[in-house]
């Protein structure tokens, strides 16, 4: 005959298991975010327009905020931040005319969004 578990003990056990699962998922998602950010930096370094090479080399990521269940990572160009908008969207020339934009940030952004979304699904389902 099976042992009867008081309802209070069952509740405590369920809450404990859910808390452990939540912590595992949060850690997995944070690992995935950091991994995808590093990949985005590598991709941006290889696909950015090159003149002197300083702009392409300047891509970096930084954890702006991290708590037990949240993380915020910023991807930025530390060497030539003023060029990101101009190169991505184009700009007017000093003596008239226009320089066409070279989209290199937008495609990488879309790629990492999709990769992060699929990675989070794996983490939540218990694959990580």
FILO-527835 format. One record per residue: residue number from 0; residue in three letters; x, y, z of N, C-alpha, C, O, CB in turn. Coordinates in pm, whole numbers, always signed. Glycine has a CB too. Example, Ala and Ser with C-alpha at 12.3 -4.5 7.8 and 13.67 -1.06 7.14 Angstrom:
BEGIN
NODE; 0; ALA; +1319; -569; +780; +1230; -450; +780; +1320; -330; +780; +1424; -332; +846; +1131; -447; +905 $
NODE; 1; SER; +1285; -225; +708; +1367; -106; +714; +1290; +3; +787; +1341; +114; +804; +1408; -60; +572 $
//
This chain:
BEGIN
NODE; 0; UNK; +83; -118; +0; +0; +0; +0; +89; +125; +0; +187; +133; +74; -95; -1; +122 $
NODE; 1; UNK; +53; +222; -82; +131; +344; -95; +114; +431; +28; +7; +435; +90; +90; +421; -222 $
NODE; 2; UNK; +221; +501; +61; +219; +591; +176; +142; +716; +138; +162; +771; +29; +364; +626; +223 $
NODE; 3; UNK; +55; +761; +225; -21; +883; +201; +67; +1003; +238; +125; +1010; +346; -154; +883; +284 $
NODE; 4; UNK; +74; +1098; +145; +153; +1219; +167; +55; +1330; +202; -40; +1356; +129; +240; +1256; +40 $
NODE; 5; UNK; +81; +1395; +316; -6; +1507; +352; -1; +1614; +242; +103; +1634; +178; +37; +1568; +489 $
NODE; 6; UNK; -110; +1680; +222; -124; +1780; +117; -19; +1891; +130; +31; +1940; +29; -263; +1840; +120 $
NODE; 7; UNK; +13; +1929; +251; +111; +2036; +273; +250; +1993; +225; +323; +2073; +165; +116; +2076; +422 $
NODE; 8; UNK; +288; +1867; +251; +418; +1818; +205; +423; +1814; +53; +525; +1848; -7; +446; +1679; +262 $
NODE; 9; UNK; +314; +1774; -9; +306; +1769; -155; +321; +1909; -213; +392; +1928; -311; +173; +1706; -200 $
NODE; 10; UNK; +255; +2006; -153; +264; +2144; -199; +407; +2195; -189; +456; +2259; -281; +170; +2233; -117 $
NODE; 11; UNK; +474; +2167; -78; +613; +2211; -58; +704; +2146; -163; +792; +2213; -218; +662; +2175; +85 $
NODE; 12; UNK; +684; +2018; -190; +766; +1947; -288; +745; +2004; -429; +841; +2020; -504; +733; +1797; -288 $
NODE; 13; UNK; +621; +2035; -463; +592; +2091; -596; +655; +2229; -610; +715; +2259; -713; +440; +2099; -619 $
NODE; 14; UNK; +641; +2312; -510; +699; +2447; -513; +851; +2439; -526; +911; +2516; -601; +659; +2526; -386 $
NODE; 15; UNK; +912; +2346; -454; +1058; +2329; -459; +1102; +2288; -600; +1198; +2343; -653; +1104; +2224; -356 $
NODE; 16; UNK; +1034; +2192; -660; +1067; +2146; -795; +1048; +2257; -898; +1131; +2273; -988; +981; +2025; -832 $
NODE; 17; UNK; +941; +2332; -885; +917; +2442; -978; +1024; +2551; -966; +1066; +2608; -1067; +779; +2503; -953 $
NODE; 18; UNK; +1068; +2579; -845; +1173; +2678; -824; +1305; +2632; -887; +1375; +2711; -949; +1192; +2705; -673 $
NODE; 19; UNK; +1337; +2503; -871; +1460; +2449; -930; +1452; +2455; -1083; +1549; +2493; -1149; +1483; +2302; -883 $
NODE; 20; UNK; +1336; +2419; -1138; +1317; +2424; -1283; +1331; +2568; -1333; +1395; +2592; -1435; +1179; +2366; -1321 $
NODE; 21; UNK; +1272; +2660; -1262; +1278; +2801; -1300; +1422; +2851; -1299; +1463; +2922; -1391; +1191; +2886; -1205 $
NODE; 22; UNK; +1499; +2815; -1197; +1640; +2855; -1189; +1720; +2795; -1305; +1804; +2864; -1364; +1700; +2812; -1055 $
NODE; 23; UNK; +1696; +2668; -1336; +1767; +2603; -1446; +1735; +2670; -1579; +1825; +2692; -1661; +1730; +2454; -1452 $
NODE; 24; UNK; +1609; +2701; -1601; +1568; +2766; -1725; +1631; +2905; -1734; +1682; +2942; -1840; +1414; +2775; -1734 $
NODE; 25; UNK; +1627; +2981; -1626; +1684; +3117; -1627; +1834; +3111; -1658; +1883; +3191; -1738; +1660; +3187; -1492 $
NODE; 26; UNK; +1906; +3019; -1596; +2051; +3005; -1622; +2076; +2963; -1766; +2169; +3013; -1830; +2114; +2904; -1526 $
NODE; 27; UNK; +1996; +2871; -1816; +2011; +2827; -1954; +1986; +2939; -2053; +2059; +2952; -2152; +1917; +2713; -1983 $
NODE; 28; UNK; +1885; +3018; -2028; +1854; +3130; -2117; +1965; +3235; -2112; +2003; +3290; -2215; +1718; +3193; -2079 $
NODE; 29; UNK; +2018; +3261; -1994; +2127; +3358; -1983; +2251; +3309; -2059; +2318; +3388; -2126; +2161; +3383; -1835 $
NODE; 30; UNK; +2281; +3180; -2049; +2393; +3123; -2125; +2369; +3140; -2275; +2460; +3175; -2350; +2413; +2974; -2089 $
NODE; 31; UNK; +2246; +3113; -2317; +2211; +3124; -2459; +2224; +3269; -2508; +2274; +3293; -2617; +2067; +3072; -2483 $
NODE; 32; UNK; +2180; +3365; -2428; +2189; +3506; -2465; +2336; +3547; -2483; +2371; +3613; -2580; +2121; +3595; -2359 $
NODE; 33; UNK; +2421; +3507; -2389; +2564; +3540; -2399; +2627; +3476; -2521; +2707; +3538; -2590; +2639; +3494; -2271 $
NODE; 34; UNK; +2591; +3352; -2549; +2645; +3280; -2664; +2603; +3347; -2795; +2686; +3365; -2885; +2598; +3135; -2662 $
NODE; 35; UNK; +2477; +3382; -2807; +2426; +3445; -2929; +2489; +3584; -2946; +2517; +3625; -3059; +2271; +3456; -2925 $
NODE; 36; UNK; +2511; +3655; -2838; +2575; +3787; -2847; +2718; +3774; -2900; +2760; +3854; -2984; +2576; +3858; -2708 $
NODE; 37; UNK; +2792; +3674; -2852; +2929; +3652; -2902; +2927; +3618; -3050; +3012; +3665; -3126; +2998; +3540; -2822 $
NODE; 38; UNK; +2831; +3537; -3090; +2820; +3501; -3231; +2786; +3623; -3316; +2838; +3638; -3426; +2714; +3392; -3250 $
NODE; 39; UNK; +2700; +3710; -3265; +2663; +3831; -3337; +2785; +3921; -3357; +2803; +3979; -3464; +2553; +3908; -3263 $
NODE; 40; UNK; +2868; +3932; -3255; +2989; +4014; -3265; +3082; +3956; -3372; +3136; +4030; -3454; +3062; +4022; -3128 $
NODE; 41; UNK; +3101; +3824; -3372; +3186; +3760; -3474; +3132; +3786; -3615; +3208; +3818; -3707; +3195; +3608; -3448 $
NODE; 42; UNK; +3001; +3773; -3630; +2939; +3794; -3761; +2953; +3939; -3806; +2986; +3966; -3921; +2791; +3754; -3758 $
NODE; 43; UNK; +2928; +4033; -3714; +2941; +4175; -3748; +3084; +4210; -3787; +3106; +4289; -3879; +2896; +4262; -3631 $
NODE; 44; UNK; +3181; +4152; -3718; +3321; +4178; -3752; +3353; +4130; -3893; +3434; +4191; -3963; +3414; +4110; -3651 $
NODE; 45; UNK; +3291; +4020; -3935; +3322; +3967; -4068; +3239; +4030; -4179; +3283; +4030; -4294; +3301; +3818; -4069 $
NODE; 46; UNK; +3121; +4085; -4148; +3035; +4139; -4253; +3031; +4291; -4260; +2969; +4347; -4350; +2895; +4088; -4233 $
NODE; 47; UNK; +3096; +4359; -4168; +3095; +4506; -4167; +3177; +4562; -4282; +3275; +4501; -4324; +3148; +4560; -4035 $
NODE; 48; UNK; +3136; +4679; -4334; +3215; +4744; -4439; +3356; +4774; -4388; +3376; +4805; -4270; +3145; +4875; -4486 $
NODE; 49; UNK; +3453; +4765; -4479; +3592; +4788; -4439; +3653; +4898; -4523; +3645; +4899; -4646; +3674; +4659; -4452 $
NODE; 50; UNK; +3715; +4991; -4454; +3797; +5091; -4521; +3936; +5076; -4459; +4030; +5029; -4524; +3739; +5240; -4505 $
NODE; 51; UNK; +3947; +5117; -4334; +4072; +5096; -4261; +4065; +4966; -4179; +4169; +4913; -4140; +4102; +5216; -4169 $
NODE; 52; UNK; +3945; +4917; -4154; +3930; +4796; -4074; +3899; +4823; -3928; +3860; +4731; -3856; +4053; +4713; -4084 $
NODE; 53; UNK; +3915; +4947; -3884; +3890; +4979; -3743; +3743; +4964; -3707; +3709; +4918; -3598; +3937; +5122; -3712 $
NODE; 54; UNK; +3655; +5004; -3800; +3510; +4991; -3773; +3473; +4845; -3753; +3405; +4811; -3656; +3427; +5052; -3889 $
NODE; 55; UNK; +3516; +4760; -3842; +3482; +4617; -3834; +3541; +4554; -3708; +3477; +4468; -3646; +3531; +4543; -3959 $
NODE; 56; UNK; +3659; +4594; -3670; +3724; +4538; -3550; +3662; +4588; -3421; +3683; +4529; -3315; +3872; +4571; -3551 $
NODE; 57; UNK; +3585; +4695; -3428; +3534; +4760; -3308; +3414; +4695; -3243; +3373; +4739; -3135; +3499; +4897; -3340 $
NODE; 58; UNK; +3354; +4592; -3303; +3233; +4532; -3246; +3264; +4457; -3117; +3363; +4385; -3108; +3168; +4438; -3347 $
NODE; 59; UNK; +3177; +4476; -3018; +3193; +4410; -2888; +3055; +4392; -2826; +2956; +4453; -2868; +3286; +4493; -2794 $
NODE; 60; UNK; +3051; +4307; -2724; +2927; +4291; -2647; +2960; +4308; -2500; +3073; +4284; -2455; +2861; +4151; -2673 $
NODE; 61; UNK; +2860; +4351; -2426; +2880; +4379; -2284; +2752; +4346; -2209; +2643; +4384; -2252; +2922; +4527; -2260 $
NODE; 62; UNK; +2766; +4275; -2097; +2650; +4248; -2012; +2621; +4376; -1936; +2699; +4417; -1850; +2676; +4126; -1914 $
NODE; 63; UNK; +2509; +4439; -1968; +2471; +4565; -1904; +2407; +4542; -1768; +2425; +4621; -1675; +2375; +4642; -1994 $
NODE; 64; UNK; +2330; +4431; -1757; +2258; +4403; -1633; +2236; +4254; -1624; +2202; +4189; -1723; +2122; +4481; -1627 $
NODE; 65; UNK; +2254; +4199; -1505; +2225; +4057; -1484; +2175; +4036; -1342; +2236; +4081; -1245; +2350; +3970; -1511 $
NODE; 66; UNK; +2063; +3965; -1332; +2010; +3927; -1201; +1984; +3777; -1206; +2024; +3710; -1302; +1878; +4007; -1165 $
NODE; 67; UNK; +1919; +3725; -1106; +1893; +3581; -1100; +1808; +3533; -1216; +1826; +3421; -1265; +1825; +3546; -969 $
NODE; 68; UNK; +1715; +3617; -1263; +1627; +3572; -1371; +1626; +3664; -1493; +1539; +3648; -1579; +1489; +3559; -1319 $
NODE; 69; UNK; +1719; +3758; -1504; +1717; +3852; -1614; +1860; +3883; -1659; +1953; +3882; -1579; +1644; +3981; -1575 $
NODE; 70; UNK; +1875; +3911; -1788; +2004; +3953; -1841; +1980; +4049; -1957; +1886; +4032; -2035; +2090; +3830; -1887 $
NODE; 71; UNK; +2066; +4150; -1967; +2060; +4245; -2078; +2202; +4261; -2132; +2294; +4300; -2060; +2000; +4384; -2033 $
NODE; 72; UNK; +2217; +4229; -2260; +2348; +4238; -2325; +2340; +4343; -2435; +2244; +4346; -2512; +2391; +4100; -2383 $
NODE; 73; UNK; +2441; +4428; -2441; +2446; +4532; -2543; +2556; +4496; -2642; +2667; +4462; -2603; +2472; +4672; -2480 $
NODE; 74; UNK; +2523; +4503; -2770; +2620; +4483; -2877; +2644; +4620; -2938; +2549; +4689; -2976; +2570; +4377; -2985 $
NODE; 75; UNK; +2770; +4660; -2947; +2801; +4797; -2987; +2937; +4803; -3057; +3015; +4708; -3052; +2799; +4892; -2865 $
NODE; 76; UNK; +2962; +4914; -3122; +3092; +4936; -3185; +3169; +5033; -3097; +3134; +5150; -3086; +3076; +4992; -3331 $
NODE; 77; UNK; +3273; +4983; -3033; +3347; +5065; -2936; +3448; +5159; -3003; +3488; +5258; -2942; +3419; +4976; -2837 $
NODE; 78; UNK; +3492; +5129; -3126; +3593; +5213; -3191; +3534; +5325; -3276; +3587; +5436; -3277; +3681; +5127; -3276 $
NODE; 79; UNK; +3425; +5296; -3347; +3365; +5395; -3437; +3212; +5393; -3424; +3143; +5366; -3522; +3407; +5368; -3585 $
NODE; 80; UNK; +3158; +5421; -3305; +3013; +5412; -3285; +2934; +5511; -3371; +2818; +5485; -3404; +2980; +5435; -3140 $
NODE; 81; UNK; +2994; +5623; -3406; +2923; +5724; -3485; +2896; +5679; -3628; +2813; +5737; -3697; +3003; +5853; -3486 $
NODE; 82; UNK; +2965; +5575; -3673; +2949; +5530; -3811; +2836; +5428; -3829; +2792; +5405; -3942; +3077; +5470; -3859 $
NODE; 83; UNK; +2789; +5368; -3722; +2691; +5260; -3738; +2568; +5304; -3815; +2528; +5238; -3911; +2649; +5207; -3601 $
NODE; 84; UNK; +2508; +5414; -3776; +2387; +5464; -3843; +2418; +5509; -3986; +2342; +5480; -4078; +2326; +5579; -3763 $
NODE; 85; UNK; +2528; +5579; -4003; +2563; +5630; -4135; +2590; +5518; -4235; +2543; +5523; -4349; +2686; +5720; -4126 $
NODE; 86; UNK; +2664; +5417; -4194; +2695; +5307; -4285; +2574; +5217; -4310; +2556; +5167; -4420; +2810; +5223; -4230 $
NODE; 87; UNK; +2493; +5198; -4209; +2375; +5111; -4224; +2268; +5176; -4312; +2208; +5108; -4395; +2315; +5079; -4086 $
NODE; 88; UNK; +2245; +5306; -4296; +2134; +5373; -4362; +2173; +5468; -4475; +2086; +5517; -4547; +2056; +5448; -4262 $
NODE; 89; UNK; +2300; +5495; -4491; +2343; +5592; -4591; +2338; +5733; -4534; +2287; +5756; -4424; +2256; +5581; -4716 $
NODE; 90; UNK; +2392; +5829; -4611; +2396; +5967; -4563; +2422; +6062; -4678; +2462; +6020; -4787; +2504; +5985; -4453 $
NODE; 91; UNK; +2398; +6190; -4653; +2424; +6294; -4754; +2573; +6328; -4754; +2638; +6325; -4650; +2339; +6421; -4726 $
NODE; 92; UNK; +2624; +6361; -4870; +2764; +6403; -4881; +2772; +6554; -4854; +2673; +6624; -4867; +2822; +6369; -5021 $
NODE; 93; UNK; +2889; +6602; -4818; +2910; +6742; -4787; +2881; +6831; -4909; +2813; +6933; -4895; +3053; +6765; -4738 $
NODE; 94; UNK; +2930; +6794; -5024; +2915; +6876; -5145; +2798; +6831; -5232; +2799; +6852; -5353; +3042; +6872; -5227 $
NODE; 95; UNK; +2699; +6771; -5171; +2581; +6726; -5245; +2590; +6579; -5283; +2699; +6522; -5287; +2562; +6811; -5371 $
NODE; 96; UNK; +2478; +6521; -5309; +2474; +6379; -5343; +2450; +6294; -5219; +2434; +6345; -5108; +2603; +6337; -5410 $
NODE; 97; UNK; +2448; +6165; -5241; +2420; +6073; -5132; +2510; +5951; -5138; +2553; +5909; -5245; +2276; +6030; -5135 $
NODE; 98; UNK; +2538; +5896; -5023; +2608; +5769; -5012; +2504; +5665; -4974; +2434; +5681; -4875; +2726; +5775; -4907 $
NODE; 99; UNK; +2495; +5558; -5052; +2399; +5452; -5021; +2440; +5377; -4894; +2559; +5361; -4865; +2387; +5354; -5139 $
NODE; 100; UNK; +2340; +5331; -4821; +2366; +5253; -4702; +2411; +5112; -4737; +2381; +5061; -4845; +2242; +5248; -4614 $
NODE; 101; UNK; +2481; +5050; -4647; +2524; +4911; -4660; +2468; +4833; -4542; +2534; +4823; -4438; +2681; +4899; -4667 $
NODE; 102; UNK; +2349; +4780; -4556; +2289; +4708; -4443; +2375; +4590; -4398; +2394; +4493; -4472; +2148; +4658; -4481 $
NODE; 103; UNK; +2426; +4600; -4279; +2506; +4492; -4222; +2466; +4463; -4078; +2495; +4355; -4027; +2655; +4527; -4228 $
NODE; 104; UNK; +2400; +4555; -4012; +2355; +4534; -3875; +2218; +4468; -3874; +2196; +4372; -3800; +2351; +4668; -3797 $
NODE; 105; UNK; +2126; +4517; -3956; +1989; +4464; -3961; +1983; +4314; -3990; +1914; +4241; -3919; +1911; +4536; -4067 $
NODE; 106; UNK; +2056; +4265; -4093; +2053; +4121; -4119; +2106; +4036; -4004; +2054; +3929; -3975; +2132; +4092; -4244 $
NODE; 107; UNK; +2210; +4085; -3938; +2266; +4011; -3824; +2167; +4012; -3709; +2151; +3912; -3639; +2402; +4072; -3780 $
NODE; 108; UNK; +2101; +4125; -3688; +1999; +4135; -3583; +1889; +4032; -3605; +1849; +3961; -3512; +1940; +4278; -3578 $
NODE; 109; UNK; +1840; +4023; -3727; +1735; +3926; -3759; +1783; +3783; -3738; +1710; +3699; -3685; +1687; +3945; -3904 $
NODE; 110; UNK; +1906; +3757; -3779; +1964; +3623; -3765; +1976; +3584; -3617; +1943; +3471; -3580; +2103; +3618; -3832 $
NODE; 111; UNK; +2023; +3676; -3532; +2041; +3639; -3392; +1907; +3630; -3319; +1894; +3554; -3223; +2131; +3740; -3322 $
NODE; 112; UNK; +1808; +3707; -3362; +1674; +3695; -3302; +1621; +3554; -3323; +1570; +3491; -3230; +1575; +3799; -3363 $
NODE; 113; UNK; +1632; +3504; -3447; +1584; +3370; -3478; +1663; +3264; -3403; +1606; +3168; -3352; +1590; +3345; -3628 $
NODE; 114; UNK; +1795; +3281; -3398; +1880; +3184; -3328; +1849; +3183; -3178; +1844; +3076; -3117; +2028; +3216; -3351 $
NODE; 115; UNK; +1830; +3300; -3119; +1798; +3308; -2977; +1662; +3245; -2948; +1645; +3175; -2849; +1801; +3453; -2930 $
NODE; 116; UNK; +1566; +3271; -3035; +1433; +3216; -3017; +1437; +3062; -3018; +1375; +2998; -2933; +1338; +3267; -3126 $
NODE; 117; UNK; +1508; +3006; -3113; +1515; +2858; -3118; +1597; +2804; -3000; +1566; +2698; -2947; +1578; +2811; -3253 $
NODE; 118; UNK; +1701; +2876; -2959; +1780; +2833; -2844; +1702; +2835; -2715; +1717; +2746; -2631; +1901; +2920; -2830 $
NODE; 119; UNK; +1618; +2936; -2698; +1534; +2945; -2577; +1434; +2831; -2575; +1407; +2774; -2469; +1460; +3081; -2571 $
NODE; 120; UNK; +1378; +2798; -2691; +1284; +2686; -2697; +1350; +2557; -2650; +1289; +2479; -2577; +1230; +2668; -2840 $
NODE; 121; UNK; +1473; +2534; -2692; +1547; +2415; -2651; +1569; +2414; -2501; +1551; +2312; -2435; +1681; +2406; -2725 $
NODE; 122; UNK; +1608; +2530; -2446; +1633; +2541; -2302; +1505; +2512; -2223; +1507; +2437; -2126; +1688; +2681; -2267 $
NODE; 123; UNK; +1394; +2572; -2264; +1268; +2555; -2190; +1219; +2412; -2197; +1162; +2361; -2100; +1160; +2650; -2246 $
NODE; 124; UNK; +1240; +2346; -2311; +1195; +2207; -2324; +1288; +2111; -2250; +1256; +1993; -2237; +1187; +2168; -2472 $
NODE; 125; UNK; +1401; +2160; -2202; +1489; +2077; -2122; +1605; +2017; -2198; +1665; +1920; -2151; +1413; +1968; -2061 $
NODE; 126; UNK; +1638; +2072; -2313; +1747; +2019; -2392; +1883; +2073; -2354; +1984; +2026; -2405; +1724; +2047; -2534 $
NODE; 127; UNK; +1888; +2171; -2265; +2018; +2229; -2230; +2047; +2212; -2082; +2152; +2255; -2034; +2023; +2377; -2268 $
//
